Amino acid sequence: MVLINDNSTVLSIEDKLPRFSLPATDGMTVESGMIKDPVLVVVFTCNHCPYAQAYEGRLIEIAKHVEQEGVQFVLINSNAAEQYPEDSFDQMKVKHNENGYPFPYCFDESQEVAKAFGALCTPHCFVFDEKRTLQYKGRVDDNWKDPSAVTEHNLRDAIAALVKGEEPPVHEANAIGCSIKWKE
């Protein structure tokens, strides 16, 4: 496990959403241009990473809390399944069903979407406004180990601000997690 504590340099704040079309674990195809909710949250994650696992419940909680406020979450796994079988599309389907995800969980087998976003680790969050310009990138919050010790709710606060039509209080906070597992 390689720990990343950094942020994307590929996308800058105010950059446009990269286009994507990916298969989701629910049998649908998620296309970036078809999402009409005013706020779009894209989270790069996976099945096996302990950081991603630690944040899974928090992401579900945030998504359920804001689903009636015009916020769409899309989770994307870009890890090389050949090297990490636990991150295969079939295993993603199992995880989606077992955990009752309230959002699509997509597979970026080519890894092109992760490259377009500059995703570095799992989880790595990107939040876009209704014009589909990037308004926040980075971590979920400041304590992956202990939800009760969180003092900075970066993702939640960025979403809340955008729902109100305001600027996020913080536009960037280094993402913390396992590195994306790139194909050899």
C-alpha positions as CSV (number, residue, x, y, z in Angstrom):
1,M,0.0,0.0,0.0
2,V,1.4,3.3,-1.1
3,L,0.1,6.3,0.9
4,I,-0.7,9.4,-1.1
5,N,-1.2,12.8,0.7
6,D,-1.4,15.1,-2.3
7,N,-3.8,16.6,-4.8
8,S,-4.5,16.5,-8.5
9,T,-2.5,18.9,-10.7
10,V,-4.4,17.8,-13.9
11,L,-7.6,19.6,-13.1
12,S,-7.6,23.1,-11.5
13,I,-10.5,24.8,-9.8
14,E,-12.9,26.2,-12.4
15,D,-11.8,23.6,-15.0
16,K,-14.6,21.8,-16.8
17,L,-15.8,18.3,-16.0
18,P,-14.0,15.7,-18.2
19,R,-16.5,13.7,-20.3
20,F,-16.9,10.0,-19.4
21,S,-19.1,7.0,-20.1
22,L,-18.6,4.1,-17.8
23,P,-20.4,0.8,-16.9
24,A,-21.9,0.8,-13.4
25,T,-22.5,-2.1,-11.1
26,D,-26.3,-1.7,-11.4
27,G,-26.2,-2.6,-15.1
28,M,-26.5,1.0,-16.3
29,T,-24.0,3.1,-18.2
30,V,-23.2,6.4,-16.5
31,E,-22.5,9.3,-18.9
32,S,-21.2,12.6,-17.5
33,G,-23.3,14.6,-19.9
34,M,-26.6,13.0,-18.8
35,I,-26.3,13.9,-15.1
36,K,-28.7,16.8,-14.5
37,D,-28.4,17.4,-10.8
38,P,-26.9,20.9,-10.0
39,V,-24.0,19.4,-8.0
40,L,-22.0,16.4,-9.1
41,V,-19.6,14.6,-6.8
42,V,-17.1,12.2,-8.4
43,V,-15.2,10.0,-6.0
44,F,-12.4,7.7,-7.1
45,T,-12.4,4.7,-4.8
46,C,-12.0,0.9,-4.8
47,N,-12.9,-2.2,-2.8
48,H,-9.6,-3.2,-1.2
49,C,-8.0,0.1,0.1
50,P,-8.3,0.5,3.9
51,Y,-8.8,4.3,3.4
52,A,-11.6,3.7,0.9
53,Q,-13.2,1.2,3.3
54,A,-12.9,3.6,6.2
55,Y,-14.7,6.4,4.2
56,E,-17.3,4.2,2.6
57,G,-19.9,4.7,5.4
58,R,-19.3,8.4,5.5
59,L,-19.8,8.7,1.7
60,I,-23.1,6.8,1.9
61,E,-24.2,9.0,4.8
62,I,-23.4,12.2,3.0
63,A,-25.0,11.1,-0.3
64,K,-28.2,10.1,1.5
65,H,-28.3,13.4,3.4
66,V,-28.0,15.5,0.2
67,E,-29.8,13.3,-2.4
68,Q,-33.0,15.5,-2.1
69,E,-30.9,18.7,-2.6
70,G,-29.9,18.1,-6.2
71,V,-26.6,16.4,-5.6
72,Q,-25.5,13.3,-7.5
73,F,-22.6,11.1,-6.4
74,V,-20.7,8.9,-8.8
75,L,-18.1,6.5,-7.5
76,I,-15.4,5.3,-9.9
77,N,-12.9,2.4,-9.4
78,S,-9.9,2.8,-11.8
79,N,-7.6,0.2,-10.2
80,A,-6.0,-2.5,-12.4
81,A,-8.2,-5.5,-11.6
82,E,-5.7,-7.9,-13.1
83,Q,-3.3,-7.1,-10.3
84,Y,-6.0,-6.5,-7.6
85,P,-8.8,-9.1,-8.2
86,E,-10.7,-7.7,-5.2
87,D,-11.2,-4.6,-7.3
88,S,-12.7,-6.5,-10.3
89,F,-16.0,-5.4,-11.7
90,D,-17.7,-8.6,-10.4
91,Q,-16.4,-7.8,-6.9
92,M,-17.5,-4.2,-7.2
93,K,-21.1,-5.5,-7.9
94,V,-20.9,-7.6,-4.7
95,K,-19.8,-4.6,-2.7
96,H,-22.4,-2.3,-4.2
97,N,-25.2,-4.8,-3.4
98,E,-23.9,-5.7,0.1
99,N,-23.6,-2.1,1.2
100,G,-26.7,-0.7,-0.5
101,Y,-24.9,2.1,-2.3
102,P,-27.3,5.0,-3.0
103,F,-25.1,6.0,-6.0
104,P,-23.6,4.4,-9.1
105,Y,-20.3,2.6,-8.7
106,C,-18.5,2.6,-12.1
107,F,-15.6,0.7,-13.5
108,D,-12.9,2.7,-15.4
109,E,-11.1,-0.4,-16.8
110,S,-9.1,1.6,-19.3
111,Q,-8.0,4.1,-16.5
112,E,-8.5,6.9,-19.0
113,V,-11.1,8.7,-16.7
114,A,-8.7,8.6,-13.7
115,K,-6.0,10.1,-15.9
116,A,-8.4,12.8,-17.2
117,F,-9.2,13.8,-13.7
118,G,-5.7,13.4,-12.4
119,A,-7.0,11.0,-9.7
120,L,-4.1,10.0,-7.4
121,C,-5.6,7.8,-4.7
122,T,-8.6,6.1,-3.2
123,P,-10.6,8.0,-2.1
124,H,-10.1,11.2,-4.2
125,C,-13.1,13.6,-4.5
126,F,-14.0,16.1,-7.2
127,V,-17.0,18.3,-6.8
128,F,-18.6,20.2,-9.8
129,D,-21.2,23.0,-9.8
130,E,-24.2,23.2,-12.1
131,K,-22.0,24.7,-14.9
132,R,-19.9,21.5,-14.4
133,T,-16.8,23.5,-13.3
134,L,-14.6,22.0,-10.6
135,Q,-15.2,23.7,-7.2
136,Y,-13.5,21.3,-4.8
137,K,-10.9,18.5,-5.0
138,G,-9.3,16.4,-2.4
139,R,-10.2,14.5,0.7
140,V,-13.5,13.6,2.4
141,D,-12.4,15.0,5.8
142,D,-9.3,15.3,8.0
143,N,-9.5,12.0,10.0
144,W,-9.8,8.7,8.1
145,K,-9.3,6.6,11.2
146,D,-11.9,8.1,13.6
147,P,-15.1,9.8,12.3
148,S,-15.8,11.2,15.8
149,A,-12.4,13.1,15.7
150,V,-13.1,14.9,12.4
151,T,-12.6,18.6,12.7
152,E,-12.7,19.5,8.9
153,H,-15.6,18.1,6.9
154,N,-14.1,19.3,3.6
155,L,-16.3,17.3,1.2
156,R,-19.5,17.8,3.1
157,D,-18.9,21.6,3.5
158,A,-18.1,22.0,-0.2
159,I,-21.3,20.3,-1.2
160,A,-23.4,22.3,1.4
161,A,-22.0,25.6,0.0
162,L,-22.7,24.7,-3.6
163,V,-26.2,23.6,-2.8
164,K,-26.8,27.1,-1.3
165,G,-25.2,28.7,-4.4
166,E,-22.1,29.8,-2.4
167,E,-18.4,29.3,-2.8
168,P,-16.9,26.3,-0.9
169,P,-15.0,27.4,2.2
170,V,-12.1,25.4,0.9
171,H,-11.4,24.6,-2.7
172,E,-8.6,22.1,-2.2
173,A,-7.4,19.8,0.6
174,N,-4.9,17.0,-0.1
175,A,-6.5,13.7,-0.8
176,I,-5.3,10.9,1.5
177,G,-5.4,7.2,0.5
178,C,-3.9,4.3,-1.3
179,S,-2.4,5.1,-4.7
180,I,-4.4,4.3,-7.8
181,K,-3.2,0.9,-9.0
182,W,-2.1,1.6,-12.5
183,K,-1.8,-1.1,-15.2
184,E,1.7,-2.3,-15.9
